[in-house]
Amino acid sequence: MSAPISTSTGAEHAAVLGLGSYRPRRVVPNSEILEHIDSSDEWIQTRSGIKERRWAEADETVLMMSTEAAKEALADAGVDPAQIGCVVVATVTHLYQTPAIATQIAVAVGAPTAAAFDISAACAGFCYGIALANDLVRGGSAKYVLVIGVERLSDITDRTDRGTAFIFADGAGAAVVGPSDEAGIGPVVWGSDGTQHHVISQKESWQEASGSYQWPHLTMDGNPVFRWASFEMAKTAQQALDVAGVKAEDLDLFVPHQANMRITDAMRRTLKLPDHVTVARDIERQGNTSAASVPLAISTLRENGEAKSGDLALIIGFGAGLVFAAQVIRLP
């Protein structure tokens, strides 16, 4: 018989130990969007809840925004960057097939030898990253994991597309996940529905775009996305509560992906959330930042004093793929 293989074990529990964010300097009101599409401020607000969004300027690259958010999260967690064993970056707008931007971020934050990789899970990316980090810490693959959600969606937004020009925005959010005496991250409920891959997608492949000298743009079929997100994702959110052993009345916060204010309201009603549960509505001022939206929304709640250390939050991300992930976390 051959020699047995030894396995590793990590912490019994993991938790989010620190959070950070970066919002681009440039504020873009609906009035600027309306210079390129036939619409109105009232229509945009009624359809999405968005009044303004942030678009990155030239120096606010995916690397720069990620690094700033990550440094803030590390400081919030009180974790030395050299202790980071893995960097996971969720993004669809690092516009290089290879290498992963995670490797450059690891160097920039002071963790140059950490394992590092990118994941492409669109608007569910941050929640996917938290699930992976939880398992890495508990499995013993890394003591501390840096999870980043970052996008520069303004780069791939068609500013003449009436259906999407007002939606997408830029920014970065980060979390440090590490060992904890108590469970701080509930089991993930995640999955995909590839039969609907076409309803949110890149319009052309990079190969097709190369002949036109234009970047591909995002397209979205709004009605099926709205129906799917409003009703199916409420079921996923409820499942995340159930597997965590948490009731709606136990929650302090509900932080869904900031896709659309009407979707958020529909999910809140279906989940029958009590009035004391604070619902994140960061989309009003930030727009839809895909993988960055959940951590950015949490950061806004913390900055406004609407969220505090120890609060129990239900988070859920959902988007292109179609992919989704939800879990209950306790705030650092």
Buried (B, 14 or more C-beta within 10 A) or exposed (E): EEEEEEEEEBBEBBBBBBBBBBBBEBEBEBEBBBEBBEBEBEBBBEBBBBBBBBBBEEEBBBBBBBBBBBBBBBEBBEBEBEBBBBBBBBBBBBBEEEEBBBBBBBBBBBBBEBBBBBBBBBBBBBBBBBBBBBBBBBBEBBBBBBBBBBBBBBBBBBBEBBBBBBBBBBBBBBBBBBBBEEBBBBBBBBEBEEEBEEBBBBBBEEEEBEEEEEBBBBBBEBEBBBEBBBEBBBBBBBBBBEBBEBEBEBBBBBBBBBBBBBBBBBBBEBBEBEEEBBBBBBBBBBBBBBBBBBBBBBBBBBEEEBBEEEBBBBBBBBBBBBBBBBBBBBBB
